[in-house]
Amino acid sequence: MFEEDFLECMVDEITVEAFTGFDEDGQPTFGPATTIQCRISPKQRQIQNVHGADVTSVASIYPAYAPTIDPLDRITLPNGEQPPILRVEVPPDTDGAHHTKVMI
């Protein structure tokens, strides 16, 4: 019951392509795209990115499950934009990883 109610809040979808390395020209390469059900919450806020720099996040993405998403991965939003991933958080609860929060 709780899981069904929780999933009803996940009205958006993104695609995620895992970073796999660099090609011979130094361009990033990615694995196959995976579609993930999520909730995109647009809200500007100042955060520290993965390098510790102060940046402006324009939205937070909450995937339905706690997938492994790395800041080097590529995400595609429903409108086709591919913003950089500024930070990824995986807050735990007593059972381990509770959810993933991706800030763009």
Biopython code that builds the backbone (N, CA, C, O; Angstrom):
import numpy as np
from Bio.PDB.StructureBuilder import StructureBuilder

atoms = [
    (1, "MET", "N", (0.824, -1.188, 0.000)),
    (1, "MET", "CA", (0.000, 0.000, 0.000)),
    (1, "MET", "C", (0.873, 1.258, 0.000)),
    (1, "MET", "O", (0.691, 2.137, -0.843)),
    (2, "PHE", "N", (1.832, 1.350, 0.953)),
    (2, "PHE", "CA", (2.687, 2.523, 0.998)),
    (2, "PHE", "C", (3.447, 2.683, -0.307)),
    (2, "PHE", "O", (3.550, 3.788, -0.840)),
    (3, "GLU", "N", (3.986, 1.571, -0.828)),
    (3, "GLU", "CA", (4.775, 1.650, -2.051)),
    (3, "GLU", "C", (3.931, 2.155, -3.216)),
    (3, "GLU", "O", (4.416, 2.953, -4.018)),
    (4, "GLU", "N", (2.687, 1.712, -3.328)),
    (4, "GLU", "CA", (1.806, 2.189, -4.391)),
    (4, "GLU", "C", (1.562, 3.683, -4.258)),
    (4, "GLU", "O", (1.621, 4.409, -5.250)),
    (5, "ASP", "N", (1.287, 4.156, -3.035)),
    (5, "ASP", "CA", (1.071, 5.587, -2.807)),
    (5, "ASP", "C", (2.333, 6.378, -3.132)),
    (5, "ASP", "O", (2.261, 7.457, -3.719)),
    (6, "PHE", "N", (3.486, 5.841, -2.750)),
    (6, "PHE", "CA", (4.764, 6.489, -3.015)),
    (6, "PHE", "C", (4.995, 6.611, -4.517)),
    (6, "PHE", "O", (5.398, 7.671, -4.996)),
    (7, "LEU", "N", (4.748, 5.548, -5.256)),
    (7, "LEU", "CA", (4.976, 5.556, -6.700)),
    (7, "LEU", "C", (4.024, 6.494, -7.432)),
    (7, "LEU", "O", (4.358, 7.002, -8.502)),
    (8, "GLU", "N", (2.843, 6.728, -6.867)),
    (8, "GLU", "CA", (1.906, 7.671, -7.484)),
    (8, "GLU", "C", (2.465, 9.088, -7.501)),
    (8, "GLU", "O", (2.062, 9.898, -8.335)),
    (9, "CYS", "N", (3.384, 9.398, -6.597)),
    (9, "CYS", "CA", (4.026, 10.715, -6.561)),
    (9, "CYS", "C", (5.110, 10.853, -7.623)),
    (9, "CYS", "O", (5.550, 11.962, -7.923)),
    (10, "MET", "N", (5.536, 9.741, -8.187)),
    (10, "MET", "CA", (6.619, 9.738, -9.166)),
    (10, "MET", "C", (6.031, 9.893, -10.567)),
    (10, "MET", "O", (5.875, 8.917, -11.300)),
    (11, "VAL", "N", (5.709, 11.135, -10.925)),
    (11, "VAL", "CA", (4.967, 11.405, -12.149)),
    (11, "VAL", "C", (5.858, 11.744, -13.340)),
    (11, "VAL", "O", (5.357, 11.970, -14.442)),
    (12, "ASP", "N", (7.178, 11.781, -13.128)),
    (12, "ASP", "CA", (8.109, 12.138, -14.194)),
    (12, "ASP", "C", (8.985, 10.938, -14.549)),
    (12, "ASP", "O", (9.011, 9.940, -13.829)),
    (13, "GLU", "N", (9.698, 11.051, -15.662)),
    (13, "GLU", "CA", (10.672, 10.040, -16.062)),
    (13, "GLU", "C", (11.917, 10.732, -16.576)),
    (13, "GLU", "O", (11.834, 11.745, -17.270)),
    (14, "ILE", "N", (13.066, 10.184, -16.236)),
    (14, "ILE", "CA", (14.332, 10.624, -16.807)),
    (14, "ILE", "C", (15.018, 9.398, -17.401)),
    (14, "ILE", "O", (14.675, 8.259, -17.083)),
    (15, "THR", "N", (15.977, 9.649, -18.257)),
    (15, "THR", "CA", (16.839, 8.546, -18.692)),
    (15, "THR", "C", (18.224, 8.808, -18.118)),
    (15, "THR", "O", (18.675, 9.949, -18.023)),
    (16, "VAL", "N", (18.871, 7.738, -17.747)),
    (16, "VAL", "CA", (20.215, 7.808, -17.167)),
    (16, "VAL", "C", (21.128, 6.935, -18.004)),
    (16, "VAL", "O", (20.803, 5.789, -18.315)),
    (17, "GLU", "N", (22.282, 7.493, -18.365)),
    (17, "GLU", "CA", (23.320, 6.747, -19.067)),
    (17, "GLU", "C", (24.569, 6.781, -18.198)),
    (17, "GLU", "O", (25.107, 7.853, -17.921)),
    (18, "ALA", "N", (25.028, 5.623, -17.771)),
    (18, "ALA", "CA", (26.194, 5.540, -16.886)),
    (18, "ALA", "C", (27.468, 5.929, -17.638)),
    (18, "ALA", "O", (27.700, 5.494, -18.766)),
    (19, "PHE", "N", (28.274, 6.747, -16.994)),
    (19, "PHE", "CA", (29.570, 7.137, -17.533)),
    (19, "PHE", "C", (30.456, 5.901, -17.610)),
    (19, "PHE", "O", (30.561, 5.150, -16.640)),
    (20, "THR", "N", (31.100, 5.685, -18.769)),
    (20, "THR", "CA", (31.952, 4.508, -18.936)),
    (20, "THR", "C", (33.422, 4.850, -19.153)),
    (20, "THR", "O", (34.279, 3.970, -19.071)),
    (21, "GLY", "N", (33.721, 6.113, -19.426)),
    (21, "GLY", "CA", (35.112, 6.504, -19.647)),
    (21, "GLY", "C", (35.210, 7.590, -20.693)),
    (21, "GLY", "O", (34.282, 8.372, -20.900)),
    (22, "PHE", "N", (36.368, 7.620, -21.355)),
    (22, "PHE", "CA", (36.613, 8.616, -22.388)),
    (22, "PHE", "C", (37.057, 7.918, -23.669)),
    (22, "PHE", "O", (37.733, 6.890, -23.627)),
    (23, "ASP", "N", (36.669, 8.488, -24.806)),
    (23, "ASP", "CA", (37.101, 7.926, -26.077)),
    (23, "ASP", "C", (38.489, 8.471, -26.423)),
    (23, "ASP", "O", (39.086, 9.212, -25.642)),
    (24, "GLU", "N", (38.993, 8.097, -27.595)),
    (24, "GLU", "CA", (40.351, 8.495, -27.983)),
    (24, "GLU", "C", (40.495, 10.004, -28.181)),
    (24, "GLU", "O", (41.610, 10.526, -28.179)),
    (25, "ASP", "N", (39.369, 10.708, -28.354)),
    (25, "ASP", "CA", (39.402, 12.170, -28.484)),
    (25, "ASP", "C", (39.188, 12.882, -27.150)),
    (25, "ASP", "O", (39.118, 14.110, -27.101)),
    (26, "GLY", "N", (39.082, 12.106, -26.066)),
    (26, "GLY", "CA", (38.884, 12.697, -24.755)),
    (26, "GLY", "C", (37.441, 13.042, -24.433)),
    (26, "GLY", "O", (37.159, 13.700, -23.431)),
    (27, "GLN", "N", (36.532, 12.597, -25.283)),
    (27, "GLN", "CA", (35.110, 12.859, -25.050)),
    (27, "GLN", "C", (34.534, 11.761, -24.147)),
    (27, "GLN", "O", (34.912, 10.596, -24.272)),
    (28, "PRO", "N", (33.617, 12.129, -23.235)),
    (28, "PRO", "CA", (33.029, 11.114, -22.354)),
    (28, "PRO", "C", (32.203, 10.100, -23.136)),
    (28, "PRO", "O", (31.579, 10.433, -24.144)),
    (29, "THR", "N", (32.209, 8.869, -22.659)),
    (29, "THR", "CA", (31.387, 7.815, -23.257)),
    (29, "THR", "C", (30.428, 7.298, -22.187)),
    (29, "THR", "O", (30.705, 7.359, -20.989)),
    (30, "PHE", "N", (29.287, 6.786, -22.663)),
    (30, "PHE", "CA", (28.224, 6.368, -21.754)),
    (30, "PHE", "C", (27.649, 5.028, -22.178)),
    (30, "PHE", "O", (27.699, 4.650, -23.349)),
    (31, "GLY", "N", (27.104, 4.324, -21.204)),
    (31, "GLY", "CA", (26.444, 3.055, -21.460)),
    (31, "GLY", "C", (25.030, 3.278, -21.972)),
    (31, "GLY", "O", (24.635, 4.407, -22.262)),
    (32, "PRO", "N", (24.270, 2.188, -22.082)),
    (32, "PRO", "CA", (22.901, 2.294, -22.600)),
    (32, "PRO", "C", (22.004, 3.102, -21.657)),
    (32, "PRO", "O", (22.215, 3.138, -20.445)),
    (33, "ALA", "N", (21.010, 3.739, -22.247)),
    (33, "ALA", "CA", (20.065, 4.557, -21.481)),
    (33, "ALA", "C", (19.072, 3.677, -20.738)),
    (33, "ALA", "O", (18.577, 2.683, -21.268)),
    (34, "THR", "N", (18.792, 4.065, -19.493)),
    (34, "THR", "CA", (17.802, 3.395, -18.664)),
    (34, "THR", "C", (16.765, 4.437, -18.254)),
    (34, "THR", "O", (17.119, 5.513, -17.772)),
    (35, "THR", "N", (15.497, 4.121, -18.445)),
    (35, "THR", "CA", (14.429, 5.029, -18.046)),
    (35, "THR", "C", (14.083, 4.782, -16.583)),
    (35, "THR", "O", (13.909, 3.640, -16.158)),
    (36, "ILE", "N", (13.985, 5.871, -15.818)),
    (36, "ILE", "CA", (13.710, 5.782, -14.390)),
    (36, "ILE", "C", (12.522, 6.667, -14.046)),
    (36, "ILE", "O", (12.496, 7.849, -14.391)),
    (37, "GLN", "N", (11.558, 6.100, -13.376)),
    (37, "GLN", "CA", (10.422, 6.864, -12.869)),
    (37, "GLN", "C", (10.910, 7.720, -11.706)),
    (37, "GLN", "O", (11.684, 7.247, -10.874)),
    (38, "CYS", "N", (10.464, 8.980, -11.638)),
    (38, "CYS", "CA", (10.974, 9.879, -10.609)),
    (38, "CYS", "C", (10.019, 11.037, -10.360)),
    (38, "CYS", "O", (8.951, 11.138, -10.964)),
    (39, "ARG", "N", (10.433, 11.889, -9.468)),
    (39, "ARG", "CA", (9.748, 13.153, -9.203)),
    (39, "ARG", "C", (10.786, 14.245, -9.403)),
    (39, "ARG", "O", (11.847, 14.216, -8.780)),
    (40, "ILE", "N", (10.486, 15.211, -10.272)),
    (40, "ILE", "CA", (11.381, 16.343, -10.485)),
    (40, "ILE", "C", (10.776, 17.531, -9.744)),
    (40, "ILE", "O", (9.645, 17.940, -10.005)),
    (41, "SER", "N", (11.550, 18.068, -8.823)),
    (41, "SER", "CA", (11.096, 19.176, -7.994)),
    (41, "SER", "C", (11.904, 20.425, -8.340)),
    (41, "SER", "O", (13.026, 20.592, -7.862)),
    (42, "PRO", "N", (11.329, 21.315, -9.179)),
    (42, "PRO", "CA", (12.079, 22.518, -9.544)),
    (42, "PRO", "C", (12.127, 23.509, -8.379)),
    (42, "PRO", "O", (11.091, 23.909, -7.848)),
    (43, "LYS", "N", (13.320, 23.890, -7.999)),
    (43, "LYS", "CA", (13.501, 24.881, -6.945)),
    (43, "LYS", "C", (14.964, 25.309, -6.956)),
    (43, "LYS", "O", (15.865, 24.485, -6.801)),
    (44, "GLN", "N", (15.190, 26.608, -7.141)),
    (44, "GLN", "CA", (16.557, 27.114, -7.130)),
    (44, "GLN", "C", (17.069, 27.201, -5.705)),
    (44, "GLN", "O", (16.377, 27.670, -4.802)),
    (45, "ARG", "N", (18.300, 26.738, -5.526)),
    (45, "ARG", "CA", (18.952, 26.865, -4.220)),
    (45, "ARG", "C", (20.452, 26.799, -4.415)),
    (45, "ARG", "O", (20.947, 26.210, -5.376)),
    (46, "GLN", "N", (21.163, 27.410, -3.491)),
    (46, "GLN", "CA", (22.623, 27.364, -3.494)),
    (46, "GLN", "C", (23.056, 26.067, -2.820)),
    (46, "GLN", "O", (22.595, 25.737, -1.728)),
    (47, "ILE", "N", (23.946, 25.338, -3.485)),
    (47, "ILE", "CA", (24.484, 24.096, -2.935)),
    (47, "ILE", "C", (25.982, 24.064, -3.200)),
    (47, "ILE", "O", (26.514, 24.906, -3.923)),
    (48, "GLN", "N", (26.644, 23.100, -2.618)),
    (48, "GLN", "CA", (28.036, 22.829, -2.976)),
    (48, "GLN", "C", (28.032, 21.623, -3.905)),
    (48, "GLN", "O", (27.436, 20.590, -3.600)),
    (49, "ASN", "N", (28.704, 21.769, -5.044)),
    (49, "ASN", "CA", (28.765, 20.639, -5.965)),
    (49, "ASN", "C", (29.772, 19.614, -5.462)),
    (49, "ASN", "O", (30.325, 19.763, -4.373)),
    (50, "VAL", "N", (30.009, 18.579, -6.250)),
    (50, "VAL", "CA", (30.899, 17.494, -5.820)),
    (50, "VAL", "C", (32.343, 17.951, -5.617)),
    (50, "VAL", "O", (33.133, 17.258, -4.975)),
    (51, "HIS", "N", (32.685, 19.117, -6.167)),
    (51, "HIS", "CA", (34.042, 19.649, -6.017)),
    (51, "HIS", "C", (34.133, 20.660, -4.881)),
    (51, "HIS", "O", (35.208, 21.202, -4.624)),
    (52, "GLY", "N", (33.012, 20.924, -4.193)),
    (52, "GLY", "CA", (32.997, 21.863, -3.080)),
    (52, "GLY", "C", (32.738, 23.304, -3.475)),
    (52, "GLY", "O", (32.765, 24.193, -2.623)),
    (53, "ALA", "N", (32.487, 23.551, -4.757)),
    (53, "ALA", "CA", (32.215, 24.921, -5.215)),
    (53, "ALA", "C", (30.749, 25.268, -4.974)),
    (53, "ALA", "O", (29.874, 24.409, -5.082)),
    (54, "ASP", "N", (30.489, 26.524, -4.648)),
    (54, "ASP", "CA", (29.108, 26.998, -4.495)),
    (54, "ASP", "C", (28.494, 27.207, -5.867)),
    (54, "ASP", "O", (29.026, 27.958, -6.685)),
    (55, "VAL", "N", (27.370, 26.543, -6.120)),
    (55, "VAL", "CA", (26.677, 26.629, -7.403)),
    (55, "VAL", "C", (25.175, 26.733, -7.147)),
    (55, "VAL", "O", (24.709, 26.511, -6.030)),
    (56, "THR", "N", (24.428, 27.072, -8.191)),
    (56, "THR", "CA", (22.976, 27.146, -8.083)),
    (56, "THR", "C", (22.354, 25.894, -8.692)),
    (56, "THR", "O", (22.547, 25.602, -9.872)),
    (57, "SER", "N", (21.619, 25.173, -7.887)),
    (57, "SER", "CA", (20.844, 24.024, -8.357)),
    (57, "SER", "C", (19.471, 24.543, -8.755)),
    (57, "SER", "O", (18.874, 25.347, -8.039)),
    (58, "VAL", "N", (18.970, 24.084, -9.898)),
    (58, "VAL", "CA", (17.654, 24.542, -10.362)),
    (58, "VAL", "C", (16.555, 23.536, -10.068)),
    (58, "VAL", "O", (15.372, 23.865, -10.157)),
    (59, "ALA", "N", (16.935, 22.303, -9.718)),
    (59, "ALA", "CA", (15.932, 21.273, -9.432)),
    (59, "ALA", "C", (16.574, 20.103, -8.704)),
    (59, "ALA", "O", (17.782, 19.880, -8.781)),
    (60, "SER", "N", (15.729, 19.365, -7.997)),
    (60, "SER", "CA", (16.132, 18.104, -7.389)),
    (60, "SER", "C", (15.302, 16.999, -8.009)),
    (60, "SER", "O", (14.107, 17.165, -8.250)),
    (61, "ILE", "N", (15.940, 15.878, -8.264)),
    (61, "ILE", "CA", (15.271, 14.720, -8.853)),
    (61, "ILE", "C", (15.293, 13.607, -7.822)),
    (61, "ILE", "O", (16.338, 13.282, -7.258)),
    (62, "TYR", "N", (14.119, 13.026, -7.583)),
    (62, "TYR", "CA", (13.982, 11.940, -6.624)),
    (62, "TYR", "C", (13.542, 10.680, -7.379)),
    (62, "TYR", "O", (12.350, 10.514, -7.637)),
    (63, "PRO", "N", (14.467, 9.795, -7.737)),
    (63, "PRO", "CA", (14.089, 8.551, -8.413)),
    (63, "PRO", "C", (13.217, 7.683, -7.504)),
    (63, "PRO", "O", (13.331, 7.744, -6.279)),
    (64, "ALA", "N", (12.347, 6.875, -8.113)),
    (64, "ALA", "CA", (11.413, 6.036, -7.360)),
    (64, "ALA", "C", (12.135, 5.047, -6.451)),
    (64, "ALA", "O", (11.634, 4.697, -5.382)),
    (65, "TYR", "N", (13.295, 4.606, -6.871)),
    (65, "TYR", "CA", (14.082, 3.693, -6.056)),
    (65, "TYR", "C", (15.432, 4.338, -5.819)),
    (65, "TYR", "O", (15.639, 5.467, -6.265)),
    (66, "ALA", "N", (16.335, 3.703, -5.162)),
    (66, "ALA", "CA", (17.650, 4.279, -4.884)),
    (66, "ALA", "C", (18.688, 3.735, -5.855)),
    (66, "ALA", "O", (19.571, 2.973, -5.460)),
    (67, "PRO", "N", (18.586, 4.125, -7.136)),
    (67, "PRO", "CA", (19.575, 3.629, -8.095)),
    (67, "PRO", "C", (20.926, 4.283, -7.856)),
    (67, "PRO", "O", (21.020, 5.340, -7.231)),
    (68, "THR", "N", (21.959, 3.644, -8.358)),
    (68, "THR", "CA", (23.286, 4.230, -8.278)),
    (68, "THR", "C", (23.419, 5.218, -9.426)),
    (68, "THR", "O", (23.430, 4.834, -10.596)),
    (69, "ILE", "N", (23.518, 6.486, -9.079)),
    (69, "ILE", "CA", (23.727, 7.542, -10.071)),
    (69, "ILE", "C", (24.973, 8.293, -9.649)),
    (69, "ILE", "O", (25.103, 8.701, -8.495)),
    (70, "ASP", "N", (25.877, 8.469, -10.574)),
    (70, "ASP", "CA", (27.146, 9.142, -10.318)),
    (70, "ASP", "C", (27.100, 10.526, -10.973)),
    (70, "ASP", "O", (26.462, 10.684, -12.014)),
    (71, "PRO", "N", (27.753, 11.518, -10.395)),
    (71, "PRO", "CA", (27.766, 12.842, -11.022)),
    (71, "PRO", "C", (28.349, 12.867, -12.435)),
    (71, "PRO", "O", (28.107, 13.815, -13.182)),
    (72, "LEU", "N", (29.116, 11.837, -12.812)),
    (72, "LEU", "CA", (29.648, 11.779, -14.175)),
    (72, "LEU", "C", (28.659, 11.184, -15.170)),
    (72, "LEU", "O", (28.878, 11.262, -16.379)),
    (73, "ASP", "N", (27.572, 10.588, -14.676)),
    (73, "ASP", "CA", (26.569, 10.015, -15.560)),
    (73, "ASP", "C", (25.856, 11.125, -16.331)),
    (73, "ASP", "O", (25.945, 12.301, -15.979)),
    (74, "ARG", "N", (25.157, 10.730, -17.375)),
    (74, "ARG", "CA", (24.378, 11.688, -18.163)),
    (74, "ARG", "C", (22.901, 11.403, -17.945)),
    (74, "ARG", "O", (22.450, 10.264, -18.066)),
    (75, "ILE", "N", (22.152, 12.458, -17.620)),
    (75, "ILE", "CA", (20.702, 12.306, -17.493)),
    (75, "ILE", "C", (20.026, 13.141, -18.567)),
    (75, "ILE", "O", (20.534, 14.180, -18.988)),
    (76, "THR", "N", (18.875, 12.662, -18.996)),
    (76, "THR", "CA", (18.062, 13.399, -19.946)),
    (76, "THR", "C", (16.699, 13.621, -19.309)),
    (76, "THR", "O", (16.038, 12.677, -18.877)),
    (77, "LEU", "N", (16.291, 14.884, -19.259)),
    (77, "LEU", "CA", (15.007, 15.258, -18.680)),
    (77, "LEU", "C", (13.885, 15.044, -19.690)),
    (77, "LEU", "O", (14.154, 14.851, -20.876)),
    (78, "PRO", "N", (12.631, 15.075, -19.239)),
    (78, "PRO", "CA", (11.509, 14.885, -20.165)),
    (78, "PRO", "C", (11.499, 15.864, -21.336)),
    (78, "PRO", "O", (11.000, 15.532, -22.411)),
    (79, "ASN", "N", (12.046, 17.073, -21.141)),
    (79, "ASN", "CA", (12.063, 18.062, -22.235)),
    (79, "ASN", "C", (13.275, 17.905, -23.156)),
    (79, "ASN", "O", (13.461, 18.705, -24.073)),
    (80, "GLY", "N", (14.101, 16.879, -22.919)),
    (80, "GLY", "CA", (15.258, 16.614, -23.767)),
    (80, "GLY", "C", (16.554, 17.246, -23.282)),
    (80, "GLY", "O", (17.622, 16.937, -23.809)),
    (81, "GLU", "N", (16.480, 18.124, -22.289)),
    (81, "GLU", "CA", (17.691, 18.749, -21.768)),
    (81, "GLU", "C", (18.566, 17.717, -21.056)),
    (81, "GLU", "O", (18.067, 16.755, -20.472)),
    (82, "GLN", "N", (19.884, 17.939, -21.118)),
    (82, "GLN", "CA", (20.851, 17.081, -20.442)),
    (82, "GLN", "C", (21.728, 17.942, -19.532)),
    (82, "GLN", "O", (22.883, 18.218, -19.856)),
    (83, "PRO", "N", (21.173, 18.366, -18.389)),
    (83, "PRO", "CA", (21.933, 19.242, -17.493)),
    (83, "PRO", "C", (23.027, 18.466, -16.769)),
    (83, "PRO", "O", (22.931, 17.249, -16.611)),
    (84, "PRO", "N", (24.061, 19.168, -16.332)),
    (84, "PRO", "CA", (25.087, 18.481, -15.541)),
    (84, "PRO", "C", (24.521, 18.094, -14.181)),
    (84, "PRO", "O", (23.679, 18.796, -13.621)),
    (85, "ILE", "N", (24.992, 16.977, -13.664)),
    (85, "ILE", "CA", (24.630, 16.553, -12.315)),
    (85, "ILE", "C", (25.588, 17.267, -11.365)),
    (85, "ILE", "O", (26.801, 17.070, -11.422)),
    (86, "LEU", "N", (25.022, 18.097, -10.494)),
    (86, "LEU", "CA", (25.848, 18.886, -9.582)),
    (86, "LEU", "C", (26.234, 18.119, -8.324)),
    (86, "LEU", "O", (27.338, 18.276, -7.802)),
    (87, "ARG", "N", (25.319, 17.294, -7.848)),
    (87, "ARG", "CA", (25.547, 16.559, -6.597)),
    (87, "ARG", "C", (24.540, 15.419, -6.514)),
    (87, "ARG", "O", (23.418, 15.533, -7.006)),
    (88, "VAL", "N", (24.953, 14.317, -5.883)),
    (88, "VAL", "CA", (24.074, 13.180, -5.630)),
    (88, "VAL", "C", (24.168, 12.848, -4.150)),
    (88, "VAL", "O", (25.262, 12.721, -3.600)),
    (89, "GLU", "N", (23.017, 12.710, -3.512)),
    (89, "GLU", "CA", (22.974, 12.310, -2.105)),
    (89, "GLU", "C", (22.140, 11.043, -1.982)),
    (89, "GLU", "O", (21.147, 10.869, -2.688)),
    (90, "VAL", "N", (22.552, 10.163, -1.080)),
    (90, "VAL", "CA", (21.808, 8.935, -0.805)),
    (90, "VAL", "C", (21.670, 8.820, 0.710)),
    (90, "VAL", "O", (22.443, 8.114, 1.356)),
    (91, "PRO", "N", (20.673, 9.524, 1.281)),
    (91, "PRO", "CA", (20.502, 9.466, 2.732)),
    (91, "PRO", "C", (20.071, 8.070, 3.177)),
    (91, "PRO", "O", (19.204, 7.460, 2.551)),
    (92, "PRO", "N", (20.668, 7.565, 4.248)),
    (92, "PRO", "CA", (20.287, 6.234, 4.734)),
    (92, "PRO", "C", (19.177, 6.300, 5.777)),
    (92, "PRO", "O", (18.919, 7.345, 6.374)),
    (93, "ASP", "N", (18.536, 5.169, 5.976)),
    (93, "ASP", "CA", (17.673, 4.979, 7.138)),
    (93, "ASP", "C", (18.196, 3.739, 7.859)),
    (93, "ASP", "O", (19.315, 3.308, 7.581)),
    (94, "THR", "N", (17.448, 3.170, 8.746)),
    (94, "THR", "CA", (17.943, 2.024, 9.522)),
    (94, "THR", "C", (18.173, 0.780, 8.664)),
    (94, "THR", "O", (18.886, -0.132, 9.083)),
    (95, "ASP", "N", (17.575, 0.732, 7.463)),
    (95, "ASP", "CA", (17.729, -0.428, 6.583)),
    (95, "ASP", "C", (18.767, -0.211, 5.483)),
    (95, "ASP", "O", (18.970, -1.090, 4.645)),
    (96, "GLY", "N", (19.427, 0.949, 5.475)),
    (96, "GLY", "CA", (20.402, 1.227, 4.428)),
    (96, "GLY", "C", (19.981, 2.431, 3.604)),
    (96, "GLY", "O", (19.330, 3.345, 4.109)),
    (97, "ALA", "N", (20.359, 2.426, 2.323)),
    (97, "ALA", "CA", (20.039, 3.549, 1.439)),
    (97, "ALA", "C", (18.524, 3.701, 1.332)),
    (97, "ALA", "O", (17.810, 2.757, 0.993)),
    (98, "HIS", "N", (18.055, 4.901, 1.627)),
    (98, "HIS", "CA", (16.595, 5.143, 1.625)),
    (98, "HIS", "C", (16.115, 5.668, 0.293)),
    (98, "HIS", "O", (15.154, 5.145, -0.272)),
    (99, "HIS", "N", (16.770, 6.695, -0.216)),
    (99, "HIS", "CA", (16.400, 7.247, -1.512)),
    (99, "HIS", "C", (17.602, 7.981, -2.093)),
    (99, "HIS", "O", (18.602, 8.208, -1.412)),
    (100, "THR", "N", (17.485, 8.336, -3.336)),
    (100, "THR", "CA", (18.533, 9.080, -4.025)),
    (100, "THR", "C", (17.992, 10.461, -4.344)),
    (100, "THR", "O", (16.841, 10.606, -4.756)),
    (101, "LYS", "N", (18.826, 11.472, -4.153)),
    (101, "LYS", "CA", (18.474, 12.849, -4.506)),
    (101, "LYS", "C", (19.556, 13.347, -5.459)),
    (101, "LYS", "O", (20.732, 13.416, -5.099)),
    (102, "VAL", "N", (19.147, 13.691, -6.672)),
    (102, "VAL", "CA", (20.053, 14.164, -7.699)),
    (102, "VAL", "C", (19.786, 15.648, -7.900)),
    (102, "VAL", "O", (18.666, 16.038, -8.232)),
    (103, "MET", "N", (20.806, 16.479, -7.703)),
    (103, "MET", "CA", (20.638, 17.918, -7.875)),
    (103, "MET", "C", (21.273, 18.369, -9.184)),
    (103, "MET", "O", (22.430, 18.074, -9.485)),
    (104, "ILE", "N", (20.468, 19.092, -9.943)),
    (104, "ILE", "CA", (20.915, 19.591, -11.244)),
    (104, "ILE", "C", (20.860, 21.100, -11.263)),
    (104, "ILE", "O", (21.198, 21.717, -12.273)),
]
sb = StructureBuilder()
sb.init_structure("model")
sb.init_model(0)
sb.init_chain("A")
sb.init_seg("    ")
for serial, (resi, resn, name, xyz) in enumerate(atoms, 1):
    if name == "N":
        sb.init_residue(resn, " ", resi, " ")
    sb.init_atom(name, np.array(xyz, "f"), 0.0, 1.0, " ", f" {name:<3s}", serial, name[0])
structure = sb.get_structure()
